[in-house]
């Protein structure tokens, strides 16, 4: 036996990796690398604090919106965008500790107008659609066309911008390939295709920008993922770059978890992760995979005459 992780273990690794990356990075969100070195030397552990004054292991909107998306898919028994938007709106009305301005604006529009897709907007090129898309990947990982369509579908509830669409689909494709056992050398081509289509995303040499602009986020995550030695090294490299570190940490954790599996996540990080989030992840992962498998086995609808 090769000892390679199974699909289930990689999926658990991706979702738990997202959450631990979120909890780890939130401590240093908005700090510069120099400020992080001054305060922590190097951030190695989940300690909470930060500008949100979090408890150690507490997650933010990255994980919370992902969990709401997963719950909506399971509640609907498949993909139903109104149910997804309602779950996100309920989350927003619950006064979360953190929410991005673009997500807030899009969900407020939905609550006021009922519109599931906002108009194209130059201000929608943030990373909010990318950060929450993992449940979509778990549902549609075996169907590339469906994965692309659903990724954009959920994205445009709040973010309608070509760079957001491109980043969300690309990272979804990379994650799906990693879930199926692809190595980093095999998925770098997916990243390079994004760069070929949108030169803004060029990540080598790394430009060093870590804002919530989706280009900066993707460059930071890909730089760390493709140069790291393993799961822990990937997340430490990512969050110690500062900036929007909860989101870059979450996305890097998702990719690294899909590559190396849940067993690669440091036990000390998992012990700190807030229990409700971890319990929800452990429940959603097999359910989303099973639902996706059932959907893929359904016979296609007969064409109308």
GITAVEN-V286874 format. One record per helix or strand of 3 or more residues. SS is the DSSP state (A for helix, B for strand). FROM is the first residue (numbers start at 0). LEN is the number of residues. If there is no record, write none. Layout:
SS|FROM|LEN  SS|FROM|LEN
//
This chain:
A|6|22  A|32|8  A|60|16  A|80|13  A|100|13  A|121|3  A|127|4  A|133|7  A|143|12  A|161|18  A|183|14  A|198|3  A|213|14  A|230|9  A|244|16  A|261|3  A|266|6  A|274|23
//
